[in-house]
Amino acid sequence: MLLGLKAVVPNTDIIAAFREQKLLAVGAGDNVVRFAPPLTITAEELREARDRMIAALDGMAQLAPAT
């Protein structure tokens, strides 16, 4: 299972935010974040990863300047 998240911000910013939440991801190009979870990942582990991703992205949103 290989997933990619295309972003409008540099992938390095997202990867850093994920790392703060103890998530591993790697960049692909300038604006894609790749995930490669093990094939044995459980539903509970997926939910935990989703929650950590949301926390990381919410934290980034709070730091973004208002437009």
C-alpha positions in Angstrom: 0.0 0.0 0.0 1.5 3.3 -1.1 -0.3 6.5 -0.7 0.5 10.1 -1.8 -0.9 13.4 -0.5 -0.6 16.3 -3.0 -0.3 19.6 -1.1 -0.3 23.3 -1.9 2.5 23.9 0.6 6.0 22.5 0.4 6.1 18.8 1.4 9.0 19.5 3.8 6.6 21.6 6.0 4.1 18.8 6.2 6.8 16.1 6.8 8.2 18.2 9.7 4.7 18.6 11.2 4.0 14.9 10.9 7.4 14.1 12.5 6.4 16.2 15.5 3.3 13.9 15.8 5.6 10.8 15.6 4.5 10.0 12.0 6.9 8.9 9.3 6.5 10.1 5.7 8.8 11.0 2.8 8.6 13.6 0.1 8.1 13.0 -3.6 8.7 16.0 -5.8 8.0 19.4 -4.4 4.5 19.0 -3.0 3.7 15.3 -2.5 4.0 13.4 0.7 4.3 9.6 0.5 3.1 7.1 3.0 4.0 3.5 2.9 2.4 1.7 5.9 3.1 -2.0 6.5 0.6 -4.3 4.9 -0.1 -5.7 8.4 -1.4 -2.3 9.7 -4.6 -2.6 11.8 -7.7 -0.5 11.6 -6.9 1.0 15.0 -3.4 2.0 13.8 -4.9 3.6 10.8 -7.3 5.6 13.0 -4.4 6.7 15.2 -2.3 7.8 12.2 -5.3 9.7 10.8 -5.8 11.5 14.2 -2.1 12.4 14.3 -2.2 13.7 10.7 -5.2 15.9 11.6 -3.4 17.2 14.6 -0.3 18.0 12.6 -2.3 19.7 9.8 -4.4 21.7 12.3 -1.2 22.9 13.9 0.1 24.1 10.6 -3.2 25.8 9.8 -3.0 27.8 13.1 0.4 29.0 12.2 -0.6 30.2 8.7 -1.1 33.9 8.2 -4.7 35.0 7.7 -5.7 36.0 4.2 
